[in-house]
């Protein structure tokens, strides 16, 4: 074997080993999700204001994303987002308030969920979620453009547990994709860092009590949060009935 042949052989072996290690480190299949005690310990070590004391549930959104609602030692109902990343389950966001928030687990807008964990004192029995794009009108180069309002809603029950997950329906996912495609077509260089590239689009919600009346979840909206790495979330705004259209 010549010296050149040896060099080529060694280089090939090193390349194969390197590729294997990269795949093993970044693309390995998830292991079993940790037990509650380990989740609590890791959350409190990473974010001491979490004061996590009780894990309420572990909800698998997909192979690599898990929603974990929890109760703190000072009676806050919080949420945590977990992701399988670099051969480990990691909490990528922890929050001691449980008002709804959008979590997009993939670049695909269809892989989107709204998660929440309301304090029981807020008496939230149902939630109506809204996807709204305000109407607008503009004139450019003598061309008049009117963009109509979009308002779609989805009502979900929150009576069984304080926490929950709403996965985007096919209709919501398709509509969201179309809105983004239109916005990017008009402004290809515009990026706001949120799920929607159109600033006139927002998510909203109305929490309802057992009498069907809108209530503001004051015990669920004033907490602290911590993000550990990249996590794609978006706000879900409390909406007054006066802001809605029939």
C-alpha positions as CSV (number, residue, x, y, z in Angstrom):
1,X,0.0,0.0,0.0
2,X,1.5,3.3,-1.0
3,X,1.6,6.3,1.2
4,X,-1.0,8.1,-0.9
5,X,-3.3,5.1,-0.6
6,X,-2.9,5.0,3.2
7,X,-3.7,8.7,3.4
8,X,-6.8,8.3,1.3
9,X,-7.9,5.2,3.4
10,X,-7.4,7.1,6.7
11,X,-9.2,10.2,5.4
12,X,-12.1,8.1,4.2
13,X,-12.4,6.3,7.6
14,X,-12.2,9.6,9.5
15,X,-14.9,11.1,7.2
16,X,-17.2,8.1,7.8
17,X,-16.7,8.2,11.6
18,X,-17.3,12.0,11.6
19,X,-20.5,11.6,9.6
20,X,-21.7,8.8,11.9
21,X,-21.0,10.9,15.0
22,X,-22.8,13.9,13.6
23,X,-25.8,11.8,12.8
24,X,-25.7,10.1,16.2
25,X,-25.5,13.5,18.0
26,X,-28.0,15.5,16.0
27,X,-30.4,13.0,14.5
28,X,-30.7,10.1,16.9
29,X,-34.1,8.9,17.9
30,X,-35.6,10.2,21.2
31,X,-35.3,8.1,24.3
32,X,-38.0,7.7,26.9
33,X,-39.2,10.9,28.4
34,X,-37.9,11.6,31.9
35,X,-39.8,10.9,35.1
36,X,-41.6,13.7,37.0
37,X,-38.9,14.0,39.6
38,X,-36.2,14.6,37.0
39,X,-38.4,17.1,35.2
40,X,-39.0,19.1,38.4
41,X,-35.3,19.0,39.3
42,X,-34.2,20.2,35.8
43,X,-36.8,23.0,35.6
44,X,-35.9,24.4,39.0
45,X,-32.1,24.1,38.3
46,X,-32.5,26.0,35.0
47,X,-35.1,28.5,36.2
48,X,-35.3,28.9,40.0
49,X,-38.4,31.1,39.8
50,X,-40.3,28.2,38.4
51,X,-40.6,26.6,41.9
52,X,-42.0,23.6,40.2
53,X,-43.5,21.1,42.7
54,X,-46.0,19.0,40.8
55,X,-46.1,17.7,37.2
56,X,-49.7,17.6,36.1
57,X,-49.2,15.7,32.8
58,X,-46.8,15.1,29.9
59,X,-48.5,15.6,26.5
60,X,-46.6,14.3,23.5
61,X,-47.1,16.7,20.6
62,X,-44.8,14.8,18.2
63,X,-41.8,12.6,18.4
64,X,-39.5,15.4,19.6
65,X,-41.8,17.9,21.4
66,X,-43.6,17.5,24.7
67,X,-45.9,19.9,26.6
68,X,-45.5,19.6,30.4
69,X,-48.0,21.6,32.6
70,X,-47.0,22.0,36.3
71,X,-48.0,23.5,39.6
72,X,-45.5,25.6,41.6
73,X,-44.9,25.6,45.3
74,X,-46.6,29.0,45.4
75,X,-49.7,27.8,43.7
76,X,-48.9,29.1,40.2
77,X,-50.1,27.0,37.2
78,X,-47.3,27.0,34.7
79,X,-46.2,25.5,31.4
80,X,-43.0,24.1,30.1
81,X,-41.9,23.2,26.5
82,X,-39.6,20.2,26.1
83,X,-37.6,19.3,23.0
84,X,-35.4,16.3,22.1
85,X,-32.2,18.0,21.0
86,X,-28.6,16.7,20.9
87,X,-29.4,13.4,22.5
88,X,-31.3,14.9,25.4
89,X,-34.7,16.0,26.4
90,X,-34.4,19.7,27.2
91,X,-36.8,22.4,28.5
92,X,-36.7,25.1,25.9
93,X,-39.2,27.4,27.6
94,X,-40.6,27.5,31.2
95,X,-43.3,30.0,32.3
96,X,-45.2,30.4,35.6
97,X,-48.2,31.9,33.8
98,X,-50.6,29.7,32.0
99,X,-52.5,32.0,29.6
100,X,-52.6,30.6,26.1
101,X,-49.6,30.8,23.8
102,X,-48.9,29.5,20.3
103,X,-46.1,27.0,19.9
104,X,-44.9,26.2,16.4
105,X,-42.8,23.0,16.6
106,X,-41.6,23.1,12.9
107,X,-41.0,25.6,10.1
108,X,-44.3,24.3,8.7
109,X,-47.0,26.5,10.0
110,X,-49.4,23.5,10.1
111,X,-47.3,22.0,13.0
112,X,-48.7,24.5,15.4
113,X,-50.4,24.2,18.8
114,X,-52.0,26.5,21.3
115,X,-51.2,25.5,24.9
116,X,-52.5,26.7,28.2
117,X,-52.8,26.0,31.9
118,X,-55.4,28.2,33.7
119,X,-55.5,28.6,37.5
120,X,-58.6,27.0,38.8
121,X,-59.7,30.2,40.5
122,X,-60.2,31.8,37.1
123,X,-63.1,29.3,36.5
124,X,-62.4,28.9,32.8
125,X,-64.7,26.2,31.4
126,X,-64.5,26.9,27.7
127,X,-62.1,28.8,25.4
128,X,-62.9,30.4,22.0
129,X,-59.8,30.9,20.0
130,X,-59.7,33.4,17.1
131,X,-57.5,33.9,14.1
132,X,-58.0,37.4,12.9
133,X,-56.6,39.5,10.1
134,X,-57.8,43.1,10.1
135,X,-59.1,44.7,7.0
136,X,-56.9,47.2,5.2
137,X,-56.9,49.5,2.2
138,X,-54.0,51.1,0.4
139,X,-53.0,52.8,-2.8
140,X,-49.8,52.1,-4.6
141,X,-48.7,53.5,-8.0
142,X,-52.3,54.5,-8.6
143,X,-53.6,51.0,-7.8
144,X,-56.3,50.7,-5.1
145,X,-56.2,47.5,-3.0
146,X,-58.7,46.4,-0.4
147,X,-57.9,43.5,1.9
148,X,-61.0,42.1,3.7
149,X,-61.1,41.1,7.3
150,X,-60.7,37.5,8.2
151,X,-62.1,36.2,11.5
152,X,-62.3,32.4,12.2
153,X,-62.9,30.8,15.5
154,X,-62.7,27.5,17.3
155,X,-64.3,26.7,20.6
156,X,-62.7,24.1,22.9
157,X,-63.7,22.8,26.3
158,X,-61.4,23.5,29.3
159,X,-63.7,21.9,32.0
160,X,-61.9,18.6,32.5
161,X,-58.4,19.9,33.3
162,X,-56.8,23.3,34.0
163,X,-54.4,22.6,31.1
164,X,-54.9,21.7,27.5
165,X,-53.7,21.7,23.9
166,X,-55.4,22.9,20.7
167,X,-53.8,21.5,17.6
168,X,-54.4,23.6,14.5
169,X,-57.2,22.1,12.4
170,X,-56.7,21.6,8.7
171,X,-58.7,24.7,8.0
172,X,-56.6,26.9,10.3
173,X,-53.4,25.5,9.0
174,X,-54.4,26.0,5.4
175,X,-55.6,29.5,6.1
176,X,-52.4,30.4,8.0
177,X,-50.2,29.1,5.2
178,X,-52.2,31.1,2.6
179,X,-51.9,34.3,4.6
180,X,-48.2,33.9,5.0
181,X,-47.7,33.1,1.3
182,X,-49.6,36.2,0.3
183,X,-47.6,38.4,2.8
184,X,-44.3,37.0,1.6
185,X,-45.3,37.5,-2.1
186,X,-46.0,41.2,-1.4
187,X,-43.0,41.8,0.9
188,X,-40.3,39.1,0.3
189,X,-37.8,40.8,2.5
190,X,-40.1,41.4,5.5
191,X,-39.7,39.2,8.5
192,X,-41.1,40.1,12.0
193,X,-39.7,37.1,13.9
194,X,-43.2,35.7,14.6
195,X,-45.2,33.0,12.9
196,X,-47.1,35.4,10.7
197,X,-45.3,37.8,8.3
198,X,-48.4,40.0,8.1
199,X,-48.5,42.4,11.1
200,X,-52.3,42.7,10.8
201,X,-52.7,39.0,11.7
202,X,-53.2,38.0,15.3
203,X,-54.3,35.2,17.5
204,X,-56.9,35.9,20.2
205,X,-59.0,34.1,22.8
206,X,-62.0,34.5,25.0
207,X,-62.1,32.4,28.2
208,X,-65.7,31.6,29.3
209,X,-67.0,30.6,32.8
210,X,-69.7,28.0,33.5
211,X,-72.4,30.6,32.6
212,X,-70.8,31.3,29.2
213,X,-69.6,34.7,30.3
214,X,-66.3,36.1,29.3
215,X,-63.8,36.3,32.2
216,X,-60.3,37.7,32.4
217,X,-57.9,35.0,33.8
218,X,-56.1,37.3,36.2
219,X,-54.6,34.5,38.2
220,X,-53.0,33.0,35.0
221,X,-51.6,36.1,33.3
222,X,-48.9,37.5,35.6
223,X,-45.9,35.2,35.8
224,X,-42.3,34.9,34.8
225,X,-40.8,33.1,31.9
226,X,-37.5,31.7,30.7
227,X,-36.4,30.5,27.2
228,X,-33.4,28.2,26.7
229,X,-32.6,28.1,23.0
230,X,-34.7,28.7,20.0
231,X,-38.4,28.2,20.5
232,X,-41.0,29.6,18.0
233,X,-43.9,31.0,20.0
234,X,-46.5,33.7,19.4
235,X,-48.9,35.6,21.7
236,X,-52.6,34.8,22.0
237,X,-54.3,38.1,23.0
238,X,-57.3,38.4,25.3
239,X,-60.1,39.7,23.1
240,X,-63.0,41.8,24.3
241,X,-66.4,41.1,22.6
242,X,-66.4,44.6,21.2
243,X,-63.4,43.7,19.1
244,X,-65.2,40.9,17.3
245,X,-67.5,41.1,14.3
246,X,-70.6,39.0,13.6
